[in-house]
Amino acid sequence: MIDLSVNRENLDRNIKKARENHVVIPTYQQMKHPDTIPGKVRDALKDVGLWDVNPLNLFRVTWKNEAKETGGLFQAVPNYVELPPSLTGVPCRIVAMVGKWFPTGCHKVGASFGCLVPRLVTGQFDATYHRAVWPSTGNYCRGGAFNSKLLGVKSVAILPQGMSRERFDWLKTIAGEIIATPGCESNVKEIFDKTHELSQEPDCMIFNQFAEMGNHLWHYQVTGDAIATLFEAVKRPGDSLAGACFTSGSAGTIGCGDYLKERYPGMKLGVGEALQCPTILNNGFGDHRIEGIGDKHIPWIHNVKNTDMVIAIDDEDSQRLLRLFNDPAGLRYLKEEAGVDDETIEKLSWLGISGIANVLCCIKMAKYYEFTARDVVATVLTDSASMYGSRIQELADQYGPYSDKAAAVDHSLHILGVRTDSMEELTYQERKRIHNLKYYTWVEQQGKTAQELNDLWYDEDRTWKGVHSQADALDELICAFNEATGVLKAL
């Protein structure tokens, strides 16, 4: 469970610093239900840009932001894209919540909030002394650096040197320090090595998204509730939430699956990974190009016991579709030849590389289980194509000018032609095999114990369910923190 013990001396310093920086921290209830955000906060947000370094943007750590770059408020149903059969080739409804309308353009700002705030409002983190270290394959360190800036906290962003140029360019304006580790998305061990080195420095506090239960809790509470809200808003008579798929990454987002399976017990939960690095599927290794997800280990916070299926996605599919969805020739083909509607066409740029991989997971699951038009499969679009302009240009440089013929090939081969290979429906013993792979990273290398590993499998009340129940206690601490700063009263 998340440690909520209070260090009073540090907490007093944090309260003073928050008062000086005009910081008000939103509660879990406010992130889930923005209609409960105080009116004076909503009024003030009307003059604040979505990416502005303004503490009020902490209240935009929610799936329910309006799709506006400046001055947007909130809506009852999250922004989403419903991908039609003319695009996907499957009859079921695939709905994807959109991460583009979070501050930083990615939902990872929520995960980093879930990791930092518990230690801030308990005083375990001293905002006047500690540096917040954000080990990441890209977007998590961006969210962590942004939240740190809003809270007046020093930050260290760690990410592989092979990540897109856009990430590094933006981080230079926000993060206190940037460390580029060798390799690409799948080189998580190199990130951990650098993290271990920094952990020896007394002023560094590590927020390891792969092990932080705050990451899991934020997605269980906020993402899970948002997907349920979306499904209830779009379902038609006779529809069922048949499945949900999420690429692994830190395994934070798939934590929402615990919430969804409680609400919709019959649904299937799938975890995706890159075919070029099939760690879950085949104890494999390798490099891949699905930016935003990592491999070569099983995250500590992945509740494997609750996962029904593992699905591997070829990174070539995600790359080719990135170009199809963002080149004028590709969009023209999809509209005029494939019959994709205008509204969907306009929203295809809301899909980043890992979002595309999530959608491909949904398609493969739908084909495997033979879902029908009365079945709904849900996922999230973690970020958007705006994070990958350099990658799109690289594809253009590699393959030359795009054409209707190339678009037809990409659509036919990389979406309609997706098969049910490289995936597996998990039995109890197969889930336990995957869970036990955590031993090699977390017990042998990262200081966890075998007993803690076994507790994750056998003692859900003290682990997963225990964490799920902590949101109310955190909200009490957040409210007490805000009361002590007096900032909200003074707005």
C-alpha positions as CSV (number, residue, x, y, z in Angstrom):
1,M,0.0,0.0,0.0
2,I,1.0,3.7,-0.3
3,D,2.8,5.0,2.8
4,L,0.7,7.8,4.2
5,S,2.7,8.4,7.4
6,V,3.3,12.1,8.1
7,N,6.6,14.0,8.5
8,R,5.3,17.1,10.2
9,E,8.5,19.2,9.9
10,N,8.8,18.6,6.1
11,L,5.0,19.0,5.7
12,D,5.2,22.5,7.3
13,R,7.9,23.5,4.8
14,N,5.8,22.2,1.9
15,I,2.8,24.1,3.1
16,K,4.8,27.3,3.3
17,K,6.3,26.7,-0.2
18,A,2.8,26.0,-1.7
19,R,1.5,29.2,-0.1
20,E,4.4,31.2,-1.7
21,N,3.8,29.6,-5.1
22,H,-0.1,29.9,-5.0
23,V,-0.6,26.1,-5.2
24,V,-3.9,24.4,-4.7
25,I,-3.9,20.6,-5.1
26,P,-7.0,18.9,-6.6
27,T,-8.5,15.9,-4.9
28,Y,-9.2,12.5,-6.5
29,Q,-12.9,13.3,-6.4
30,Q,-12.2,16.6,-8.3
31,M,-10.1,14.8,-10.9
32,K,-12.9,12.2,-11.4
33,H,-15.8,14.8,-11.2
34,P,-14.5,18.2,-12.3
35,D,-18.0,19.6,-11.6
36,T,-17.0,19.6,-7.9
37,I,-14.0,21.9,-8.6
38,P,-14.6,25.3,-6.8
39,G,-16.2,27.9,-9.0
40,K,-13.4,30.4,-8.4
41,V,-10.9,27.9,-9.7
42,R,-12.9,27.3,-12.9
43,D,-13.3,31.1,-13.4
44,A,-9.6,31.6,-13.1
45,L,-8.8,28.8,-15.6
46,K,-10.7,30.7,-18.3
47,D,-7.5,32.8,-18.9
48,V,-5.0,29.9,-18.6
49,G,-3.5,27.9,-21.5
50,L,-3.5,24.1,-21.3
51,W,0.2,23.9,-21.3
52,D,0.9,27.1,-19.3
53,V,3.2,26.8,-16.3
54,N,0.4,27.8,-13.9
55,P,-0.4,25.9,-10.7
56,L,-4.1,26.1,-11.7
57,N,-3.4,23.6,-14.4
58,L,-3.2,20.9,-11.7
59,F,-7.0,21.0,-11.9
60,R,-6.7,19.9,-15.6
61,V,-5.2,16.6,-14.5
62,T,-8.4,14.9,-15.6
63,W,-9.8,13.1,-18.7
64,K,-12.7,15.5,-18.8
65,N,-11.0,18.7,-20.1
66,E,-12.6,20.5,-23.0
67,A,-10.7,20.1,-26.2
68,K,-9.3,23.6,-26.2
69,E,-5.7,24.8,-26.0
70,T,-6.6,27.9,-24.0
71,G,-9.3,28.7,-21.5
72,G,-11.1,25.3,-21.7
73,L,-13.1,24.1,-18.7
74,F,-14.6,20.7,-18.2
75,Q,-17.3,18.4,-19.6
76,A,-19.3,15.4,-18.3
77,V,-18.0,12.9,-20.8
78,P,-14.3,12.5,-21.7
79,N,-13.0,13.4,-25.2
80,Y,-13.0,10.2,-27.3
81,V,-12.6,8.8,-30.7
82,E,-14.9,6.0,-31.9
83,L,-13.2,4.1,-34.7
84,P,-15.6,2.8,-37.3
85,P,-15.6,-0.6,-39.0
86,S,-14.7,1.1,-42.3
87,L,-11.3,1.9,-40.7
88,T,-10.8,-1.1,-38.3
89,G,-12.3,-3.9,-40.3
90,V,-14.1,-5.4,-37.3
91,P,-17.8,-4.9,-36.5
92,C,-17.4,-4.1,-32.8
93,R,-17.3,-0.5,-31.5
94,I,-13.8,0.6,-30.5
95,V,-13.8,3.7,-28.3
96,A,-10.6,5.4,-27.2
97,M,-10.3,8.2,-24.6
98,V,-8.0,11.0,-25.7
99,G,-4.8,12.1,-23.8
100,K,-4.0,15.1,-26.1
101,W,-6.2,17.4,-23.9
102,F,-4.2,16.9,-20.7
103,P,-1.5,19.5,-19.9
104,T,1.7,18.3,-21.7
105,G,-0.5,16.6,-24.2
106,C,-0.3,13.2,-22.5
107,H,-2.1,11.3,-19.8
108,K,1.2,10.6,-18.0
109,V,0.8,13.9,-16.2
110,G,-1.9,12.1,-14.2
111,A,0.4,9.2,-13.3
112,S,3.1,11.5,-12.1
113,F,0.6,13.4,-10.0
114,G,-0.5,10.2,-8.4
115,C,3.1,9.4,-7.5
116,L,4.3,12.9,-6.2
117,V,1.3,14.3,-4.4
118,P,1.0,11.5,-1.7
119,R,4.6,12.2,-0.6
120,L,4.1,16.0,-0.8
121,V,1.0,16.2,1.4
122,T,2.5,13.8,4.0
123,G,5.9,15.6,4.1
124,Q,7.8,12.5,3.0
125,F,9.0,14.6,0.2
126,D,10.6,18.0,1.2
127,A,9.8,20.5,-1.6
128,T,12.6,22.8,-0.2
129,Y,15.3,20.1,-0.4
130,H,14.6,17.1,-2.5
131,R,14.9,16.7,-6.3
132,A,12.1,14.7,-7.8
133,V,13.6,12.1,-10.1
134,W,11.4,10.8,-13.0
135,P,12.7,7.6,-14.7
136,S,10.8,7.2,-17.9
137,T,10.6,6.0,-21.5
138,G,9.4,9.5,-22.4
139,N,6.0,10.9,-21.4
140,Y,6.1,10.1,-17.7
141,C,9.2,12.3,-17.1
142,R,7.5,15.0,-19.1
143,G,4.5,14.9,-16.8
144,G,6.7,14.7,-13.7
145,A,8.8,17.6,-14.8
146,F,5.6,19.7,-15.5
147,N,3.9,18.9,-12.2
148,S,7.2,19.6,-10.4
149,K,7.4,23.0,-12.1
150,L,3.8,23.8,-11.1
151,L,4.5,22.8,-7.5
152,G,7.8,24.7,-7.3
153,V,9.8,21.4,-7.0
154,K,13.2,20.7,-8.5
155,S,13.1,17.8,-11.1
156,V,15.3,15.4,-12.9
157,A,14.0,13.8,-16.1
158,I,15.4,10.5,-17.3
159,L,14.6,9.0,-20.7
160,P,16.3,7.1,-23.5
161,Q,18.4,9.1,-25.9
162,G,16.5,7.4,-28.8
163,M,13.2,9.1,-28.0
164,S,11.6,11.7,-30.3
165,R,13.2,15.1,-30.6
166,E,10.0,16.8,-29.6
167,R,10.2,15.4,-26.1
168,F,13.7,16.6,-25.5
169,D,13.0,20.1,-27.0
170,W,10.1,20.6,-24.6
171,L,11.8,19.2,-21.6
172,K,14.6,21.8,-22.0
173,T,12.1,24.5,-21.1
174,I,10.6,22.7,-18.0
175,A,12.9,20.2,-16.3
176,G,15.6,21.1,-13.9
177,E,17.9,18.4,-15.3
178,I,17.7,16.0,-18.3
179,I,19.5,12.7,-18.4
180,A,19.5,10.7,-21.7
181,T,20.3,7.0,-21.1
182,P,21.6,4.7,-23.8
183,G,19.1,3.0,-26.1
184,C,15.4,3.2,-27.0
185,E,12.0,2.5,-25.5
186,S,12.9,-1.1,-24.5
187,N,16.2,-0.1,-22.6
188,V,14.6,0.2,-19.2
189,K,17.5,-1.5,-17.4
190,E,19.7,1.4,-18.4
191,I,17.1,3.8,-16.9
192,F,17.1,1.8,-13.7
193,D,20.9,1.8,-13.5
194,K,20.9,5.6,-13.7
195,T,18.1,5.8,-11.2
196,H,20.0,3.6,-8.7
197,E,23.1,5.9,-9.1
198,L,21.0,9.0,-8.3
199,S,19.3,7.3,-5.4
200,Q,22.7,7.4,-3.6
201,E,22.5,11.2,-3.5
202,P,20.6,12.2,-0.4
203,D,18.6,15.0,-2.0
204,C,17.2,12.7,-4.8
205,M,13.8,11.1,-4.3
206,I,13.0,8.5,-6.9
207,F,9.4,8.3,-8.3
208,N,9.8,5.0,-10.2
209,Q,6.6,4.7,-12.2
210,F,7.1,1.0,-12.7
211,A,6.9,0.4,-9.0
212,E,4.9,3.3,-7.6
213,M,1.4,2.2,-6.4
214,G,0.4,5.9,-6.7
215,N,0.6,5.3,-10.5
216,H,-1.7,2.3,-10.2
217,L,-4.1,4.1,-7.9
218,W,-4.5,7.2,-10.1
219,H,-5.4,5.0,-13.1
220,Y,-7.7,2.8,-11.0
221,Q,-9.6,5.8,-9.7
222,V,-9.5,8.4,-12.4
223,T,-8.9,6.5,-15.7
224,G,-11.2,3.6,-14.6
225,D,-14.0,5.9,-13.7
226,A,-13.6,7.9,-16.9
227,I,-13.8,4.9,-19.2
228,A,-16.9,3.7,-17.3
229,T,-18.4,7.1,-17.7
230,L,-17.6,7.1,-21.4
231,F,-19.1,3.6,-21.9
232,E,-22.3,4.5,-20.1
233,A,-22.6,7.6,-22.3
234,V,-22.1,5.9,-25.6
235,K,-23.7,2.5,-25.1
236,R,-26.8,1.5,-27.1
237,P,-29.5,-0.9,-26.0
238,G,-28.0,-4.3,-25.8
239,D,-24.3,-3.1,-25.8
240,S,-21.8,-4.6,-23.4
241,L,-18.3,-3.5,-22.4
242,A,-16.7,-6.6,-23.9
243,G,-13.0,-5.7,-23.5
244,A,-10.3,-3.2,-22.8
245,C,-6.7,-3.2,-24.0
246,F,-3.7,-1.2,-22.9
247,T,0.0,-1.5,-23.9
248,S,2.1,-2.2,-20.9
249,G,4.6,0.6,-20.4
250,S,4.8,1.1,-16.7
251,A,1.5,-0.9,-16.3
252,G,-0.1,2.1,-14.8
253,T,-2.9,2.5,-17.3
254,I,-3.9,-1.1,-17.2
255,G,-4.6,-0.5,-13.5
256,C,-7.9,0.9,-14.6
257,G,-8.7,-2.6,-15.7
258,D,-9.1,-3.6,-12.0
259,Y,-11.8,-0.9,-11.7
260,L,-13.5,-1.9,-15.0
261,K,-13.6,-5.6,-14.1
262,E,-15.3,-4.7,-10.8
263,R,-18.0,-2.7,-12.7
264,Y,-18.2,-5.1,-15.7
265,P,-17.2,-8.6,-14.5
266,G,-17.6,-10.2,-17.9
267,M,-15.2,-8.1,-19.8
268,K,-11.8,-9.2,-21.0
269,L,-8.6,-7.3,-20.1
270,G,-5.7,-7.4,-22.6
271,V,-2.1,-6.1,-22.2
272,G,-0.1,-5.2,-25.3
273,E,3.6,-5.1,-26.0
274,A,5.9,-4.8,-29.0
275,L,6.4,-7.9,-31.1
276,Q,10.0,-6.9,-31.4
277,C,10.4,-7.2,-27.6
278,P,7.9,-9.9,-26.5
279,T,8.7,-9.9,-22.8
280,I,5.3,-11.0,-21.5
281,L,4.4,-13.2,-24.4
282,N,7.7,-15.1,-24.8
283,N,10.2,-14.0,-22.1
284,G,11.8,-12.1,-25.0
285,F,14.0,-9.1,-25.6
286,G,14.9,-6.7,-28.3
287,D,14.6,-3.1,-29.4
288,H,11.3,-1.6,-30.7
289,R,9.8,1.7,-31.9
290,I,6.5,2.0,-30.1
291,E,7.5,5.1,-28.1
292,G,6.0,5.4,-24.7
293,I,6.1,1.7,-23.7
294,G,9.1,-0.2,-22.2
295,D,9.9,-3.8,-22.1
296,K,12.5,-6.4,-20.9
297,H,10.8,-6.6,-17.5
298,I,7.4,-7.0,-15.8
299,P,6.4,-3.8,-13.9
300,W,5.9,-4.3,-10.2
301,I,2.5,-2.6,-10.4
302,H,1.1,-4.9,-13.1
303,N,-1.7,-6.9,-11.5
304,V,-1.1,-9.9,-13.8
305,K,-3.6,-12.0,-12.0
306,N,-6.3,-9.8,-13.4
307,T,-5.1,-9.9,-17.0
308,D,-6.8,-12.2,-19.5
309,M,-4.7,-11.8,-22.7
310,V,-1.3,-10.7,-23.9
311,I,-1.2,-9.2,-27.4
312,A,2.0,-8.4,-29.4
313,I,1.9,-5.5,-31.9
314,D,4.4,-5.2,-34.7
315,D,6.0,-1.8,-34.4
316,E,6.1,-1.5,-38.2
317,D,2.3,-1.4,-38.1
318,S,2.3,1.5,-35.7
319,Q,4.8,3.4,-37.8
320,R,3.0,3.0,-41.1
321,L,-0.3,3.9,-39.6
322,L,1.2,7.1,-38.0
323,R,1.9,8.2,-41.5
324,L,-1.4,7.1,-42.9
325,F,-3.3,9.0,-40.3
326,N,-1.3,12.2,-40.8
327,D,-0.5,12.6,-44.5
328,P,-3.0,14.4,-46.7
329,A,-2.8,11.5,-49.2
330,G,-3.6,9.0,-46.5
331,L,-6.5,11.0,-45.1
332,R,-7.9,11.5,-48.7
333,Y,-7.8,7.7,-49.3
334,L,-9.5,6.9,-46.0
335,K,-12.3,9.3,-46.8
336,E,-12.8,8.8,-50.5
337,E,-12.0,5.1,-50.9
338,A,-12.4,3.5,-47.5
339,G,-15.4,5.5,-46.6
340,V,-14.3,6.8,-43.2
341,D,-16.5,9.6,-42.0
342,D,-15.3,13.2,-41.7
343,E,-15.4,13.4,-37.9
344,T,-13.1,10.4,-37.5
345,I,-10.8,11.8,-40.2
346,E,-10.4,15.0,-38.2
347,K,-9.5,13.1,-35.0
348,L,-6.9,10.7,-36.4
349,S,-4.1,13.1,-35.4
350,W,-5.2,12.5,-31.8
351,L,-3.5,9.1,-32.1
352,G,0.2,8.9,-31.2
353,I,2.3,5.8,-31.7
354,S,1.4,4.0,-28.5
355,G,-2.3,5.0,-29.0
356,I,-2.2,3.4,-32.4
357,A,-0.7,0.3,-30.8
358,N,-3.5,0.3,-28.2
359,V,-6.1,0.4,-31.1
360,L,-4.4,-2.5,-32.8
361,C,-4.6,-4.5,-29.6
362,C,-8.3,-3.8,-29.6
363,I,-8.7,-5.0,-33.2
364,K,-6.7,-8.2,-32.5
365,M,-8.8,-8.9,-29.4
366,A,-12.0,-8.3,-31.3
367,K,-11.0,-10.8,-34.0
368,Y,-9.9,-13.4,-31.5
369,Y,-13.2,-13.3,-29.5
370,E,-15.3,-12.6,-32.6
371,F,-16.9,-9.5,-31.0
372,T,-20.0,-8.2,-32.7
373,A,-21.6,-4.8,-33.3
374,R,-23.1,-5.0,-29.8
375,D,-19.7,-5.3,-28.2
376,V,-17.6,-2.3,-27.1
377,V,-13.9,-2.4,-26.6
378,A,-12.2,0.5,-24.8
379,T,-8.7,1.9,-24.7
380,V,-6.8,5.2,-24.4
381,L,-4.8,7.4,-26.7
382,T,-1.9,8.2,-24.4
383,D,-0.7,11.1,-26.5
384,S,-1.1,12.5,-30.1
385,A,0.7,12.8,-33.4
386,S,2.0,16.3,-32.3
387,M,4.6,14.4,-30.3
388,Y,5.9,12.7,-33.4
389,G,6.4,15.3,-36.2
390,S,10.0,14.3,-36.5
391,R,9.1,10.6,-36.8
392,I,6.6,11.4,-39.6
393,Q,9.3,13.3,-41.4
394,E,11.7,10.4,-41.0
395,L,9.1,8.0,-42.6
396,A,8.7,10.5,-45.5
397,D,12.5,10.6,-45.9
398,Q,12.7,6.8,-45.8
399,Y,9.8,5.9,-48.1
400,G,9.4,9.0,-50.3
401,P,6.2,10.9,-51.3
402,Y,3.0,9.3,-50.1
403,S,0.3,8.3,-52.6
404,D,-3.2,6.9,-52.7
405,K,-1.7,3.5,-53.6
406,A,0.7,3.6,-50.6
407,A,-2.2,4.5,-48.4
408,A,-4.3,1.6,-49.7
409,V,-1.5,-0.8,-49.0
410,D,-0.9,0.6,-45.5
411,H,-4.6,0.4,-44.6
412,S,-5.1,-3.1,-46.1
413,L,-1.9,-4.5,-44.6
414,H,-1.4,-2.8,-41.3
415,I,-5.1,-2.6,-40.1
416,L,-7.4,-4.7,-42.1
417,G,-4.8,-7.4,-42.5
418,V,-4.0,-7.7,-38.8
419,R,-4.2,-11.3,-37.7
420,T,-4.6,-13.1,-34.4
421,D,-1.0,-14.3,-34.3
422,S,1.4,-13.4,-31.6
423,M,-1.2,-13.3,-28.8
424,E,-2.2,-15.6,-26.0
425,E,-5.2,-16.1,-23.8
426,L,-3.8,-16.5,-20.3
427,T,-4.6,-19.4,-18.0
428,Y,-4.1,-19.2,-14.2
429,Q,-0.7,-20.9,-14.5
430,E,0.4,-18.7,-17.4
431,R,-0.5,-15.6,-15.4
432,K,1.5,-16.9,-12.5
433,R,4.5,-17.5,-14.8
434,I,4.4,-13.9,-16.0
435,H,4.0,-12.6,-12.4
436,N,7.0,-14.6,-11.3
437,L,9.2,-12.9,-13.9
438,K,9.0,-9.8,-11.6
439,Y,11.5,-11.6,-9.4
440,Y,14.4,-11.0,-11.6
441,T,14.0,-7.3,-11.8
442,W,12.4,-6.4,-8.5
443,V,13.9,-8.9,-6.0
444,E,17.3,-9.5,-7.5
445,Q,17.9,-6.0,-8.7
446,Q,15.6,-3.4,-7.0
447,G,15.4,-4.4,-3.4
448,K,12.0,-6.0,-3.1
449,T,11.6,-9.2,-1.2
450,A,10.2,-12.6,-2.3
451,Q,7.5,-12.2,0.4
452,E,6.4,-8.9,-1.1
453,L,6.2,-10.6,-4.5
454,N,4.1,-13.4,-3.1
455,D,1.8,-10.9,-1.3
456,L,1.0,-9.3,-4.7
457,W,-0.3,-12.7,-5.8
458,Y,-1.9,-14.2,-2.7
459,D,-2.9,-11.3,-0.5
460,E,-5.0,-8.9,-2.6
461,D,-6.7,-7.3,0.5
462,R,-3.3,-5.9,1.7
463,T,-2.0,-5.1,-1.8
464,W,-4.3,-4.2,-4.7
465,K,-7.6,-3.8,-2.9
466,G,-5.8,-2.0,-0.1
467,V,-4.3,0.5,-2.5
468,H,-7.7,1.0,-4.2
469,S,-9.2,2.0,-0.9
470,Q,-6.7,4.8,-0.2
471,A,-8.1,7.5,-2.3
472,D,-10.4,8.8,0.4
473,A,-7.6,9.1,2.9
474,L,-5.5,10.9,0.3
475,D,-8.3,13.3,-0.3
476,E,-8.5,14.1,3.4
477,L,-4.7,14.8,3.4
478,I,-5.0,17.0,0.3
479,C,-7.9,19.0,1.7
480,A,-6.0,19.5,5.0
481,F,-3.0,20.7,3.0
482,N,-5.0,23.2,1.0
483,E,-6.7,24.4,4.2
484,A,-3.3,25.0,5.8
485,T,-1.9,27.0,2.8
486,G,-5.0,29.2,2.6
487,V,-4.4,29.7,-1.1
488,L,-7.9,28.5,-2.2
489,K,-9.6,30.9,0.3
490,A,-7.6,33.8,-1.0
491,L,-8.5,33.2,-4.7
